[in-house]
Amino acid sequence: MHQVPLFINGEFTQSSSTQLIDVINPANQEVLAQVPCATDAEMNAAIESAKETFKTWKEVPISERARIMMKYAALLKENHDELATIICHELGKTFEDAKGDVWRGIEVVEQAANAPSLMMGETMENVARKIDTYSYMQPLGVCAGITPFNFPAMIPLWMFPLAIVCGNTFILKPSEQDPLTPMRLAELFVEAGAPKGVLQVVHGTKPQV
């Protein structure tokens, strides 16, 4: 039985957890895989990796971060039908509905590629007598996303590409009902050139949340 891996510090690794949840195809009740509930040590490792990576990722020029998103959007388009097929198997959507799920996520990644203009600050001279003002757009740090089962491509893609392109690092905890799609998204993100540690993917239920 295939066990869904964790993605921590740039590595796809098998969890040491003994608590496994079946990923079931709702069309025929076939068990597609088993997803682990990450241990406390694995959760902490993901957090520490994201914190450490943030120290250097926030200093990467915004144009370089956006270039990764351009490549990522292209890869998502190339693998559009494959991602939709995975969604069909683990969630039970029709193929056309699943394609829409993927495409709406791709549109957000395309928006992330526009980050250099979105991250621009503002200046204003003489806002009051002898007073000028300015503003900066700066990353926050480590961000996290806990996504529901009903849109396993679209909602993760709403979250981590925008957070990461803005200089943050990200920990994703996808739904345990359909983790195969988010894991494929992570694989393609690595292929697009995402540096080690900017994205972590952990699995589980309420204790992990």
Backbone hydrogen bonds, N-H to C=O, Kabsch-Sander energy under -0.5 kcal/mol:
donor,donor_aa,acceptor,acceptor_aa,energy
4,V,2,H,-0.5
4,V,34,Q,-2.9
6,L,13,T,-3.1
7,F,201,V,-2.7
8,I,11,E,-2.2
11,E,8,I,-1.5
13,T,6,L,-2.0
13,T,11,E,-0.8
20,L,18,T,-0.8
21,I,35,V,-2.5
23,V,33,A,-3.0
24,I,22,D,-0.7
25,N,30,E,-3.0
28,N,25,N,-0.9
29,Q,25,N,-2.5
32,L,23,V,-3.0
32,L,30,E,-0.8
33,A,23,V,-1.0
34,Q,2,H,-2.3
35,V,21,I,-3.1
37,C,19,Q,-2.1
38,A,36,P,-0.8
38,A,203,H,-2.4
43,M,39,T,-2.4
44,N,40,D,-2.7
45,A,41,A,-2.0
46,A,42,E,-1.9
47,I,43,M,-2.1
48,E,44,N,-2.7
49,S,45,A,-2.2
50,A,46,A,-2.2
51,K,47,I,-2.4
52,E,48,E,-2.5
53,T,49,S,-2.6
54,F,50,A,-1.8
55,K,51,K,-0.8
55,K,52,E,-0.7
56,T,52,E,-0.5
56,T,53,T,-1.1
57,W,53,T,-2.8
58,K,54,F,-2.0
59,E,56,T,-1.1
60,V,57,W,-1.6
64,E,61,P,-0.7
65,R,61,P,-1.8
66,A,62,I,-2.5
67,R,63,S,-1.6
68,I,64,E,-1.2
69,M,65,R,-1.2
70,M,66,A,-1.8
71,K,67,R,-1.9
72,Y,68,I,-2.5
73,A,69,M,-2.7
74,A,70,M,-1.7
75,L,71,K,-2.2
76,L,72,Y,-2.5
77,K,73,A,-1.9
78,E,74,A,-2.0
79,N,75,L,-1.8
80,H,77,K,-1.2
83,L,79,N,-2.5
84,A,80,H,-2.1
85,T,81,D,-2.2
86,I,82,E,-2.0
87,I,83,L,-2.1
88,C,84,A,-2.2
89,H,85,T,-2.0
90,E,86,I,-2.4
91,L,87,I,-2.2
92,G,87,I,-0.9
92,G,88,C,-1.2
93,K,87,I,-0.6
98,A,94,T,-2.6
99,K,95,F,-2.3
100,G,96,E,-1.7
101,D,97,D,-1.8
102,V,98,A,-2.0
103,W,99,K,-2.7
104,R,100,G,-2.3
105,G,101,D,-1.0
106,I,102,V,-2.1
107,E,103,W,-2.0
108,V,104,R,-0.9
108,V,105,G,-0.5
109,V,105,G,-1.7
110,E,106,I,-2.3
111,Q,107,E,-1.5
112,A,108,V,-2.1
113,A,109,V,-1.5
114,N,111,Q,-1.5
115,A,112,A,-1.7
117,S,114,N,-1.1
118,L,114,N,-1.4
119,M,115,A,-2.5
120,M,117,S,-0.9
122,E,135,S,-0.8
124,M,133,T,-2.7
127,V,124,M,-0.5
127,V,131,I,-1.8
128,A,131,I,-1.2
131,I,128,A,-2.3
133,T,124,M,-2.9
135,S,122,E,-2.5
137,M,119,M,-0.5
138,Q,136,Y,-0.6
143,C,141,G,-0.5
143,C,169,T,-2.9
145,G,171,I,-2.3
147,T,145,G,-0.6
147,T,173,K,-1.2
155,I,151,F,-1.6
157,L,153,A,-1.9
158,W,154,M,-1.2
159,M,155,I,-1.0
159,M,156,P,-0.7
160,F,156,P,-1.7
163,A,159,M,-2.0
164,I,160,F,-2.7
165,V,161,P,-2.5
166,C,162,L,-1.2
167,G,164,I,-1.9
168,N,163,A,-2.0
169,T,141,G,-1.9
170,F,198,V,-2.7
171,I,143,C,-2.2
172,L,200,Q,-3.2
173,K,145,G,-3.1
178,D,175,S,-0.7
183,M,179,P,-1.8
184,R,180,L,-1.8
185,L,181,T,-2.1
186,A,182,P,-2.0
187,E,183,M,-2.1
188,L,184,R,-2.2
189,F,185,L,-1.8
190,V,186,A,-2.0
191,E,187,E,-2.0
192,A,188,L,-1.7
193,G,190,V,-1.7
194,A,189,F,-1.9
198,V,195,P,-1.5
200,Q,170,F,-2.2
201,V,7,F,-2.6
202,V,172,L,-2.4
209,V,205,T,-2.0
